[in-house]
Amino acid sequence: MSAEAIEKIVFVIVGILLALFLFVWNPMELYASTSRWIIIGYIVLYAIYRFIIDINKSKKRGTS
């Protein structure tokens, strides 16, 4: 498996565990909307991370 495939699998697993943690167990007694915003924030941070990684890869190839 490539490193990118492993990274995506880990992202999905962590996202599912985060959703289960916040919605099912709800340890912090959060409202459902707050839990949704935390999950959305997680996805947005991952998208920003991927964007930065893609920029770095293109610079290494010299195609920026």
PQR file with spaces between the fields and no chain letter, atoms N, CA, C, O and H, PARSE charges and radii, in Angstrom:
ATOM       1  N    MET     1       0.844   -1.194    0.000 -0.4000 1.5000
ATOM       2  CA   MET     1       0.000    0.000    0.000 -0.0000 2.0000
ATOM       3  C    MET     1       0.881    1.246    0.000  0.5500 1.7000
ATOM       4  O    MET     1       1.960    1.271    0.591 -0.5500 1.4000
ATOM       5  N    SER     2       0.395    2.258   -0.669 -0.4000 1.5000
ATOM       6  CA   SER     2       1.151    3.510   -0.701 -0.0000 2.0000
ATOM       7  C    SER     2       0.927    4.290    0.595  0.5500 1.7000
ATOM       8  O    SER     2      -0.020    4.034    1.340 -0.5500 1.4000
ATOM       9  H    SER     2      -0.481    2.238   -1.149  0.4000 1.0000
ATOM      10  N    ALA     3       1.801    5.225    0.838 -0.4000 1.5000
ATOM      11  CA   ALA     3       1.698    6.041    2.054 -0.0000 2.0000
ATOM      12  C    ALA     3       0.410    6.863    2.041  0.5500 1.7000
ATOM      13  O    ALA     3      -0.205    7.084    3.085 -0.5500 1.4000
ATOM      14  H    ALA     3       2.570    5.433    0.233  0.4000 1.0000
ATOM      15  N    GLU     4       0.004    7.317    0.844 -0.4000 1.5000
ATOM      16  CA   GLU     4      -1.218    8.111    0.742 -0.0000 2.0000
ATOM      17  C    GLU     4      -2.455    7.280    1.088  0.5500 1.7000
ATOM      18  O    GLU     4      -3.369    7.774    1.747 -0.5500 1.4000
ATOM      19  H    GLU     4       0.503    7.138   -0.004  0.4000 1.0000
ATOM      20  N    ALA     5      -2.485    6.027    0.650 -0.4000 1.5000
ATOM      21  CA   ALA     5      -3.617    5.159    0.950 -0.0000 2.0000
ATOM      22  C    ALA     5      -3.705    4.880    2.448  0.5500 1.7000
ATOM      23  O    ALA     5      -4.794    4.886    3.021 -0.5500 1.4000
ATOM      24  H    ALA     5      -1.742    5.625    0.115  0.4000 1.0000
ATOM      25  N    ILE     6      -2.564    4.639    3.074 -0.4000 1.5000
ATOM      26  CA   ILE     6      -2.543    4.399    4.522 -0.0000 2.0000
ATOM      27  C    ILE     6      -3.009    5.641    5.263  0.5500 1.7000
ATOM      28  O    ILE     6      -3.754    5.550    6.238 -0.5500 1.4000
ATOM      29  H    ILE     6      -1.680    4.635    2.608  0.4000 1.0000
ATOM      30  N    GLU     7      -2.562    6.807    4.791 -0.4000 1.5000
ATOM      31  CA   GLU     7      -2.971    8.063    5.426 -0.0000 2.0000
ATOM      32  C    GLU     7      -4.483    8.263    5.349  0.5500 1.7000
ATOM      33  O    GLU     7      -5.102    8.697    6.320 -0.5500 1.4000
ATOM      34  H    GLU     7      -1.957    6.880    3.999  0.4000 1.0000
ATOM      35  N    LYS     8      -5.073    7.951    4.210 -0.4000 1.5000
ATOM      36  CA   LYS     8      -6.529    8.106    4.052 -0.0000 2.0000
ATOM      37  C    LYS     8      -7.283    7.115    4.939  0.5500 1.7000
ATOM      38  O    LYS     8      -8.309    7.464    5.524 -0.5500 1.4000
ATOM      39  H    LYS     8      -4.571    7.598    3.421  0.4000 1.0000
ATOM      40  N    ILE     9      -6.783    5.890    5.042 -0.4000 1.5000
ATOM      41  CA   ILE     9      -7.424    4.896    5.901 -0.0000 2.0000
ATOM      42  C    ILE     9      -7.378    5.349    7.361  0.5500 1.7000
ATOM      43  O    ILE     9      -8.372    5.246    8.080 -0.5500 1.4000
ATOM      44  H    ILE     9      -5.950    5.607    4.567  0.4000 1.0000
ATOM      45  N    VAL    10      -6.223    5.849    7.792 -0.4000 1.5000
ATOM      46  CA   VAL    10      -6.094    6.339    9.163 -0.0000 2.0000
ATOM      47  C    VAL    10      -7.042    7.510    9.398  0.5500 1.7000
ATOM      48  O    VAL    10      -7.666    7.593   10.456 -0.5500 1.4000
ATOM      49  H    VAL    10      -5.416    5.933    7.208  0.4000 1.0000
ATOM      50  N    PHE    11      -7.160    8.416    8.428 -0.4000 1.5000
ATOM      51  CA   PHE    11      -8.064    9.554    8.542 -0.0000 2.0000
ATOM      52  C    PHE    11      -9.503    9.086    8.730  0.5500 1.7000
ATOM      53  O    PHE    11     -10.218    9.602    9.589 -0.5500 1.4000
ATOM      54  H    PHE    11      -6.653    8.349    7.569  0.4000 1.0000
ATOM      55  N    VAL    12      -9.923    8.121    7.940 -0.4000 1.5000
ATOM      56  CA   VAL    12     -11.294    7.610    8.034 -0.0000 2.0000
ATOM      57  C    VAL    12     -11.523    6.933    9.388  0.5500 1.7000
ATOM      58  O    VAL    12     -12.557    7.148   10.020 -0.5500 1.4000
ATOM      59  H    VAL    12      -9.342    7.702    7.242  0.4000 1.0000
ATOM      60  N    ILE    13     -10.576    6.127    9.830 -0.4000 1.5000
ATOM      61  CA   ILE    13     -10.725    5.432   11.116 -0.0000 2.0000
ATOM      62  C    ILE    13     -10.810    6.431   12.267  0.5500 1.7000
ATOM      63  O    ILE    13     -11.659    6.298   13.148 -0.5500 1.4000
ATOM      64  H    ILE    13      -9.736    5.952    9.316  0.4000 1.0000
ATOM      65  N    VAL    14      -9.923    7.437   12.258 -0.4000 1.5000
ATOM      66  CA   VAL    14      -9.953    8.443   13.318 -0.0000 2.0000
ATOM      67  C    VAL    14     -11.261    9.231   13.268  0.5500 1.7000
ATOM      68  O    VAL    14     -11.833    9.542   14.313 -0.5500 1.4000
ATOM      69  H    VAL    14      -9.233    7.545   11.542  0.4000 1.0000
ATOM      70  N    GLY    15     -11.733    9.554   12.084 -0.4000 1.5000
ATOM      71  CA   GLY    15     -13.004   10.264   11.951 -0.0000 2.0000
ATOM      72  C    GLY    15     -14.176    9.462   12.497  0.5500 1.7000
ATOM      73  O    GLY    15     -15.041   10.005   13.185 -0.5500 1.4000
ATOM      74  H    GLY    15     -11.268    9.301   11.235  0.4000 1.0000
ATOM      75  N    ILE    16     -14.203    8.169   12.189 -0.4000 1.5000
ATOM      76  CA   ILE    16     -15.279    7.311   12.695 -0.0000 2.0000
ATOM      77  C    ILE    16     -15.201    7.195   14.214  0.5500 1.7000
ATOM      78  O    ILE    16     -16.219    7.274   14.902 -0.5500 1.4000
ATOM      79  H    ILE    16     -13.501    7.728   11.631  0.4000 1.0000
ATOM      80  N    LEU    17     -13.987    7.006   14.734 -0.4000 1.5000
ATOM      81  CA   LEU    17     -13.834    6.920   16.189 -0.0000 2.0000
ATOM      82  C    LEU    17     -14.225    8.227   16.872  0.5500 1.7000
ATOM      83  O    LEU    17     -14.838    8.209   17.939 -0.5500 1.4000
ATOM      84  H    LEU    17     -13.160    6.941   14.175  0.4000 1.0000
ATOM      85  N    LEU    18     -13.876    9.360   16.267 -0.4000 1.5000
ATOM      86  CA   LEU    18     -14.268   10.660   16.811 -0.0000 2.0000
ATOM      87  C    LEU    18     -15.786   10.805   16.829  0.5500 1.7000
ATOM      88  O    LEU    18     -16.357   11.272   17.815 -0.5500 1.4000
ATOM      89  H    LEU    18     -13.377    9.375   15.400  0.4000 1.0000
ATOM      90  N    ALA    19     -16.435   10.406   15.745 -0.4000 1.5000
ATOM      91  CA   ALA    19     -17.896   10.488   15.685 -0.0000 2.0000
ATOM      92  C    ALA    19     -18.529    9.591   16.743  0.5500 1.7000
ATOM      93  O    ALA    19     -19.458   10.013   17.431 -0.5500 1.4000
ATOM      94  H    ALA    19     -15.971   10.027   14.944  0.4000 1.0000
ATOM      95  N    LEU    20     -18.044    8.370   16.881 -0.4000 1.5000
ATOM      96  CA   LEU    20     -18.587    7.472   17.904 -0.0000 2.0000
ATOM      97  C    LEU    20     -18.352    8.026   19.300  0.5500 1.7000
ATOM      98  O    LEU    20     -19.237    7.983   20.154 -0.5500 1.4000
ATOM      99  H    LEU    20     -17.290    8.027   16.322  0.4000 1.0000
ATOM     100  N    PHE    21     -17.159    8.545   19.524 -0.4000 1.5000
ATOM     101  CA   PHE    21     -16.798    9.110   20.824 -0.0000 2.0000
ATOM     102  C    PHE    21     -17.734   10.263   21.194  0.5500 1.7000
ATOM     103  O    PHE    21     -18.203   10.349   22.329 -0.5500 1.4000
ATOM     104  H    PHE    21     -16.439    8.581   18.830  0.4000 1.0000
ATOM     105  N    LEU    22     -18.003   11.148   20.229 -0.4000 1.5000
ATOM     106  CA   LEU    22     -18.797   12.338   20.537 -0.0000 2.0000
ATOM     107  C    LEU    22     -20.299   12.066   20.551  0.5500 1.7000
ATOM     108  O    LEU    22     -21.019   12.642   21.368 -0.5500 1.4000
ATOM     109  H    LEU    22     -17.622   11.078   19.307  0.4000 1.0000
ATOM     110  N    PHE    23     -20.784   11.199   19.661 -0.4000 1.5000
ATOM     111  CA   PHE    23     -22.223   10.991   19.562 -0.0000 2.0000
ATOM     112  C    PHE    23     -22.747    9.887   20.477  0.5500 1.7000
ATOM     113  O    PHE    23     -23.826   10.015   21.054 -0.5500 1.4000
ATOM     114  H    PHE    23     -20.199   10.731   18.997  0.4000 1.0000
ATOM     115  N    VAL    24     -21.993    8.819   20.607 -0.4000 1.5000
ATOM     116  CA   VAL    24     -22.485    7.680   21.373 -0.0000 2.0000
ATOM     117  C    VAL    24     -22.154    7.822   22.852  0.5500 1.7000
ATOM     118  O    VAL    24     -23.037    7.758   23.707 -0.5500 1.4000
ATOM     119  H    VAL    24     -21.116    8.715   20.138  0.4000 1.0000
ATOM     120  N    TRP    25     -20.876    8.015   23.139 -0.4000 1.5000
ATOM     121  CA   TRP    25     -20.468    8.069   24.545 -0.0000 2.0000
ATOM     122  C    TRP    25     -20.711    9.445   25.122  0.5500 1.7000
ATOM     123  O    TRP    25     -21.151    9.557   26.266 -0.5500 1.4000
ATOM     124  H    TRP    25     -20.159    8.067   22.444  0.4000 1.0000
ATOM     125  N    ASN    26     -20.436   10.505   24.361 -0.4000 1.5000
ATOM     126  CA   ASN    26     -20.666   11.896   24.752 -0.0000 2.0000
ATOM     127  C    ASN    26     -20.109   12.209   26.137  0.5500 1.7000
ATOM     128  O    ASN    26     -20.873   12.560   27.037 -0.5500 1.4000
ATOM     129  H    ASN    26     -20.078   10.414   23.432  0.4000 1.0000
ATOM     130  N    PRO    27     -18.798   12.090   26.329 -0.5600 1.5000
ATOM     131  CA   PRO    27     -18.214   12.246   27.661  0.2800 2.0000
ATOM     132  C    PRO    27     -18.281   13.671   28.207  0.5500 1.7000
ATOM     133  O    PRO    27     -18.254   13.882   29.419 -0.5500 1.4000
ATOM     134  N    MET    28     -18.368   14.656   27.292 -0.4000 1.5000
ATOM     135  CA   MET    28     -18.342   16.050   27.742 -0.0000 2.0000
ATOM     136  C    MET    28     -19.738   16.658   27.798  0.5500 1.7000
ATOM     137  O    MET    28     -19.892   17.862   28.003 -0.5500 1.4000
ATOM     138  H    MET    28     -18.389   14.485   26.307  0.4000 1.0000
ATOM     139  N    GLU    29     -20.752   15.817   27.616 -0.4000 1.5000
ATOM     140  CA   GLU    29     -22.147   16.275   27.601 -0.0000 2.0000
ATOM     141  C    GLU    29     -22.347   17.415   26.606  0.5500 1.7000
ATOM     142  O    GLU    29     -22.988   18.418   26.917 -0.5500 1.4000
ATOM     143  H    GLU    29     -20.627   14.839   27.450  0.4000 1.0000
ATOM     144  N    LEU    30     -21.790   17.248   25.409 -0.4000 1.5000
ATOM     145  CA   LEU    30     -21.921   18.257   24.368 -0.0000 2.0000
ATOM     146  C    LEU    30     -23.271   18.150   23.686  0.5500 1.7000
ATOM     147  O    LEU    30     -23.871   17.076   23.632 -0.5500 1.4000
ATOM     148  H    LEU    30     -21.269   16.433   25.157  0.4000 1.0000
ATOM     149  N    TYR    31     -23.735   19.263   23.170 -0.4000 1.5000
ATOM     150  CA   TYR    31     -24.921   19.228   22.325 -0.0000 2.0000
ATOM     151  C    TYR    31     -24.542   18.583   21.001  0.5500 1.7000
ATOM     152  O    TYR    31     -23.376   18.600   20.608 -0.5500 1.4000
ATOM     153  H    TYR    31     -23.247   20.134   23.214  0.4000 1.0000
ATOM     154  N    ALA    32     -25.526   18.017   20.317 -0.4000 1.5000
ATOM     155  CA   ALA    32     -25.247   17.339   19.049 -0.0000 2.0000
ATOM     156  C    ALA    32     -24.654   18.308   18.031  0.5500 1.7000
ATOM     157  O    ALA    32     -23.783   17.922   17.252 -0.5500 1.4000
ATOM     158  H    ALA    32     -26.473   18.004   20.637  0.4000 1.0000
ATOM     159  N    SER    33     -25.112   19.562   18.026 -0.4000 1.5000
ATOM     160  CA   SER    33     -24.580   20.524   17.056 -0.0000 2.0000
ATOM     161  C    SER    33     -23.110   20.826   17.328  0.5500 1.7000
ATOM     162  O    SER    33     -22.336   21.013   16.389 -0.5500 1.4000
ATOM     163  H    SER    33     -25.819   19.875   18.660  0.4000 1.0000
ATOM     164  N    THR    34     -22.716   20.877   18.595 -0.4000 1.5000
ATOM     165  CA   THR    34     -21.310   21.107   18.936 -0.0000 2.0000
ATOM     166  C    THR    34     -20.464   19.943   18.453  0.5500 1.7000
ATOM     167  O    THR    34     -19.374   20.149   17.919 -0.5500 1.4000
ATOM     168  H    THR    34     -23.345   20.725   19.358  0.4000 1.0000
ATOM     169  N    SER    35     -20.950   18.734   18.632 -0.4000 1.5000
ATOM     170  CA   SER    35     -20.225   17.550   18.162 -0.0000 2.0000
ATOM     171  C    SER    35     -20.053   17.599   16.650  0.5500 1.7000
ATOM     172  O    SER    35     -18.994   17.254   16.125 -0.5500 1.4000
ATOM     173  H    SER    35     -21.835   18.567   19.066  0.4000 1.0000
ATOM     174  N    ARG    36     -21.098   18.028   15.957 -0.4000 1.5000
ATOM     175  CA   ARG    36     -21.002   18.123   14.494 -0.0000 2.0000
ATOM     176  C    ARG    36     -19.951   19.147   14.086  0.5500 1.7000
ATOM     177  O    ARG    36     -19.192   18.911   13.146 -0.5500 1.4000
ATOM     178  H    ARG    36     -21.958   18.308   16.383  0.4000 1.0000
ATOM     179  N    TRP    37     -19.896   20.277   14.779 -0.4000 1.5000
ATOM     180  CA   TRP    37     -18.906   21.303   14.446 -0.0000 2.0000
ATOM     181  C    TRP    37     -17.494   20.805   14.700  0.5500 1.7000
ATOM     182  O    TRP    37     -16.579   21.149   13.953 -0.5500 1.4000
ATOM     183  H    TRP    37     -20.513   20.469   15.543  0.4000 1.0000
ATOM     184  N    ILE    38     -17.299   20.006   15.733 -0.4000 1.5000
ATOM     185  CA   ILE    38     -15.970   19.439   16.000 -0.0000 2.0000
ATOM     186  C    ILE    38     -15.563   18.510   14.861  0.5500 1.7000
ATOM     187  O    ILE    38     -14.417   18.550   14.412 -0.5500 1.4000
ATOM     188  H    ILE    38     -18.043   19.726   16.340  0.4000 1.0000
ATOM     189  N    ILE    39     -16.481   17.680   14.392 -0.4000 1.5000
ATOM     190  CA   ILE    39     -16.181   16.761   13.296 -0.0000 2.0000
ATOM     191  C    ILE    39     -15.925   17.531   12.005  0.5500 1.7000
ATOM     192  O    ILE    39     -15.017   17.186   11.250 -0.5500 1.4000
ATOM     193  H    ILE    39     -17.411   17.647   14.757  0.4000 1.0000
ATOM     194  N    ILE    40     -16.719   18.573   11.745 -0.4000 1.5000
ATOM     195  CA   ILE    40     -16.498   19.404   10.563 -0.0000 2.0000
ATOM     196  C    ILE    40     -15.125   20.076   10.644  0.5500 1.7000
ATOM     197  O    ILE    40     -14.412   20.163    9.644 -0.5500 1.4000
ATOM     198  H    ILE    40     -17.457   18.853   12.359  0.4000 1.0000
ATOM     199  N    GLY    41     -14.763   20.546   11.826 -0.4000 1.5000
ATOM     200  CA   GLY    41     -13.447   21.154   12.018 -0.0000 2.0000
ATOM     201  C    GLY    41     -12.334   20.170   11.737  0.5500 1.7000
ATOM     202  O    GLY    41     -11.317   20.531   11.146 -0.5500 1.4000
ATOM     203  H    GLY    41     -15.342   20.476   12.638  0.4000 1.0000
ATOM     204  N    TYR    42     -12.519   18.929   12.157 -0.4000 1.5000
ATOM     205  CA   TYR    42     -11.537   17.876   11.905 -0.0000 2.0000
ATOM     206  C    TYR    42     -11.348   17.674   10.402  0.5500 1.7000
ATOM     207  O    TYR    42     -10.220   17.553    9.925 -0.5500 1.4000
ATOM     208  H    TYR    42     -13.346   18.636   12.637  0.4000 1.0000
ATOM     209  N    ILE    43     -12.438   17.637    9.669 -0.4000 1.5000
ATOM     210  CA   ILE    43     -12.376   17.446    8.221 -0.0000 2.0000
ATOM     211  C    ILE    43     -11.718   18.644    7.541  0.5500 1.7000
ATOM     212  O    ILE    43     -10.915   18.472    6.623 -0.5500 1.4000
ATOM     213  H    ILE    43     -13.355   17.736   10.056  0.4000 1.0000
ATOM     214  N    VAL    44     -12.054   19.857    7.986 -0.4000 1.5000
ATOM     215  CA   VAL    44     -11.449   21.062    7.410 -0.0000 2.0000
ATOM     216  C    VAL    44      -9.945   21.091    7.676  0.5500 1.7000
ATOM     217  O    VAL    44      -9.165   21.417    6.781 -0.5500 1.4000
ATOM     218  H    VAL    44     -12.706   19.996    8.731  0.4000 1.0000
ATOM     219  N    LEU    45      -9.533   20.753    8.897 -0.4000 1.5000
ATOM     220  CA   LEU    45      -8.100   20.716    9.198 -0.0000 2.0000
ATOM     221  C    LEU    45      -7.378   19.696    8.329  0.5500 1.7000
ATOM     222  O    LEU    45      -6.253   19.944    7.893 -0.5500 1.4000
ATOM     223  H    LEU    45     -10.166   20.488    9.624  0.4000 1.0000
ATOM     224  N    TYR    46      -8.005   18.557    8.072 -0.4000 1.5000
ATOM     225  CA   TYR    46      -7.388   17.558    7.207 -0.0000 2.0000
ATOM     226  C    TYR    46      -7.266   18.093    5.780  0.5500 1.7000
ATOM     227  O    TYR    46      -6.249   17.873    5.122 -0.5500 1.4000
ATOM     228  H    TYR    46      -8.918   18.355    8.426  0.4000 1.0000
ATOM     229  N    ALA    47      -8.290   18.791    5.302 -0.4000 1.5000
ATOM     230  CA   ALA    47      -8.240   19.354    3.954 -0.0000 2.0000
ATOM     231  C    ALA    47      -7.112   20.381    3.835  0.5500 1.7000
ATOM     232  O    ALA    47      -6.406   20.410    2.827 -0.5500 1.4000
ATOM     233  H    ALA    47      -9.116   18.970    5.837  0.4000 1.0000
ATOM     234  N    ILE    48      -6.942   21.219    4.854 -0.4000 1.5000
ATOM     235  CA   ILE    48      -5.850   22.196    4.861 -0.0000 2.0000
ATOM     236  C    ILE    48      -4.508   21.478    4.868  0.5500 1.7000
ATOM     237  O    ILE    48      -3.587   21.873    4.154 -0.5500 1.4000
ATOM     238  H    ILE    48      -7.516   21.196    5.672  0.4000 1.0000
ATOM     239  N    TYR    49      -4.396   20.434    5.668 -0.4000 1.5000
ATOM     240  CA   TYR    49      -3.166   19.645    5.737 -0.0000 2.0000
ATOM     241  C    TYR    49      -2.826   19.060    4.368  0.5500 1.7000
ATOM     242  O    TYR    49      -1.680   19.146    3.926 -0.5500 1.4000
ATOM     243  H    TYR    49      -5.144   20.113    6.248  0.4000 1.0000
ATOM     244  N    ARG    50      -3.807   18.467    3.696 -0.4000 1.5000
ATOM     245  CA   ARG    50      -3.578   17.878    2.376 -0.0000 2.0000
ATOM     246  C    ARG    50      -3.166   18.946    1.369  0.5500 1.7000
ATOM     247  O    ARG    50      -2.308   18.701    0.521 -0.5500 1.4000
ATOM     248  H    ARG    50      -4.738   18.397    4.054  0.4000 1.0000
ATOM     249  N    PHE    51      -3.772   20.131    1.458 -0.4000 1.5000
ATOM     250  CA   PHE    51      -3.442   21.234    0.556 -0.0000 2.0000
ATOM     251  C    PHE    51      -1.978   21.631    0.730  0.5500 1.7000
ATOM     252  O    PHE    51      -1.264   21.829   -0.254 -0.5500 1.4000
ATOM     253  H    PHE    51      -4.469   20.331    2.147  0.4000 1.0000
ATOM     254  N    ILE    52      -1.536   21.745    1.969 -0.4000 1.5000
ATOM     255  CA   ILE    52      -0.141   22.102    2.247 -0.0000 2.0000
ATOM     256  C    ILE    52       0.803   21.018    1.743  0.5500 1.7000
ATOM     257  O    ILE    52       1.841   21.327    1.158 -0.5500 1.4000
ATOM     258  H    ILE    52      -2.116   21.584    2.767  0.4000 1.0000
ATOM     259  N    ILE    53       0.457   19.754    1.961 -0.4000 1.5000
ATOM     260  CA   ILE    53       1.282   18.644    1.476 -0.0000 2.0000
ATOM     261  C    ILE    53       1.381   18.683   -0.046  0.5500 1.7000
ATOM     262  O    ILE    53       2.461   18.470   -0.597 -0.5500 1.4000
ATOM     263  H    ILE    53      -0.387   19.503    2.437  0.4000 1.0000
ATOM     264  N    ASP    54       0.272   18.952   -0.735 -0.4000 1.5000
ATOM     265  CA   ASP    54       0.286   19.013   -2.196 -0.0000 2.0000
ATOM     266  C    ASP    54       1.164   20.161   -2.695  0.5500 1.7000
ATOM     267  O    ASP    54       1.871   20.009   -3.691 -0.5500 1.4000
ATOM     268  H    ASP    54      -0.606   19.125   -0.287  0.4000 1.0000
ATOM     269  N    ILE    55       1.126   21.305   -2.012 -0.4000 1.5000
ATOM     270  CA   ILE    55       1.972   22.436   -2.399 -0.0000 2.0000
ATOM     271  C    ILE    55       3.437   22.053   -2.236  0.5500 1.7000
ATOM     272  O    ILE    55       4.251   22.334   -3.115 -0.5500 1.4000
ATOM     273  H    ILE    55       0.552   21.429   -1.203  0.4000 1.0000
ATOM     274  N    ASN    56       3.778   21.416   -1.122 -0.4000 1.5000
ATOM     275  CA   ASN    56       5.168   21.005   -0.889 -0.0000 2.0000
ATOM     276  C    ASN    56       5.639   19.995   -1.938  0.5500 1.7000
ATOM     277  O    ASN    56       6.781   20.059   -2.392 -0.5500 1.4000
ATOM     278  H    ASN    56       3.116   21.187   -0.408  0.4000 1.0000
ATOM     279  N    LYS    57       4.768   19.071   -2.320 -0.4000 1.5000
ATOM     280  CA   LYS    57       5.149   18.089   -3.336 -0.0000 2.0000
ATOM     281  C    LYS    57       5.400   18.764   -4.678  0.5500 1.7000
ATOM     282  O    LYS    57       6.346   18.416   -5.385 -0.5500 1.4000
ATOM     283  H    LYS    57       3.840   19.020   -1.951  0.4000 1.0000
ATOM     284  N    SER    58       4.548   19.734   -5.033 -0.4000 1.5000
ATOM     285  CA   SER    58       4.731   20.409   -6.315 -0.0000 2.0000
ATOM     286  C    SER    58       6.005   21.253   -6.320  0.5500 1.7000
ATOM     287  O    SER    58       6.657   21.374   -7.357 -0.5500 1.4000
ATOM     288  H    SER    58       3.779   20.017   -4.459  0.4000 1.0000
ATOM     289  N    LYS    59       6.367   21.834   -5.181 -0.4000 1.5000
ATOM     290  CA   LYS    59       7.611   22.607   -5.100 -0.0000 2.0000
ATOM     291  C    LYS    59       8.823   21.707   -5.238  0.5500 1.7000
ATOM     292  O    LYS    59       9.815   22.089   -5.858 -0.5500 1.4000
ATOM     293  H    LYS    59       5.838   21.736   -4.338  0.4000 1.0000
ATOM     294  N    LYS    60       8.750   20.506   -4.661 -0.4000 1.5000
ATOM     295  CA   LYS    60       9.877   19.576   -4.766 -0.0000 2.0000
ATOM     296  C    LYS    60      10.084   19.135   -6.199  0.5500 1.7000
ATOM     297  O    LYS    60      11.216   18.904   -6.623 -0.5500 1.4000
ATOM     298  H    LYS    60       7.944   20.196   -4.157  0.4000 1.0000
ATOM     299  N    ARG    61       8.987   19.014   -6.955 -0.4000 1.5000
ATOM     300  CA   ARG    61       9.091   18.633   -8.355 -0.0000 2.0000
ATOM     301  C    ARG    61       9.480   19.807   -9.246  0.5500 1.7000
ATOM     302  O    ARG    61       9.892   19.627  -10.392 -0.5500 1.4000
ATOM     303  H    ARG    61       8.067   19.201   -6.610  0.4000 1.0000
ATOM     304  N    GLY    62       9.341   21.022   -8.691 -0.4000 1.5000
ATOM     305  CA   GLY    62       9.710   22.214   -9.459 -0.0000 2.0000
ATOM     306  C    GLY    62       8.626   22.704  -10.390  0.5500 1.7000
ATOM     307  O    GLY    62       8.912   23.377  -11.380 -0.5500 1.4000
ATOM     308  H    GLY    62       9.007   21.168   -7.760  0.4000 1.0000
ATOM     309  N    THR    63       7.365   22.368  -10.080 -0.4000 1.5000
ATOM     310  CA   THR    63       6.249   22.763  -10.954 -0.0000 2.0000
ATOM     311  C    THR    63       5.366   23.831  -10.319  0.5500 1.7000
ATOM     312  O    THR    63       4.206   23.975  -10.704 -0.5500 1.4000
ATOM     313  H    THR    63       7.133   21.820   -9.276  0.4000 1.0000
ATOM     314  N    SER    64       5.886   24.574   -9.365 -0.4000 1.5000
ATOM     315  CA   SER    64       5.036   25.562   -8.688 -0.0000 2.0000
ATOM     316  C    SER    64       4.819   26.772   -9.476  0.5500 1.7000
ATOM     317  O    SER    64       4.125   27.684   -9.028 -0.5500 1.4000
ATOM     318  H    SER    64       6.829   24.457   -9.052  0.4000 1.0000
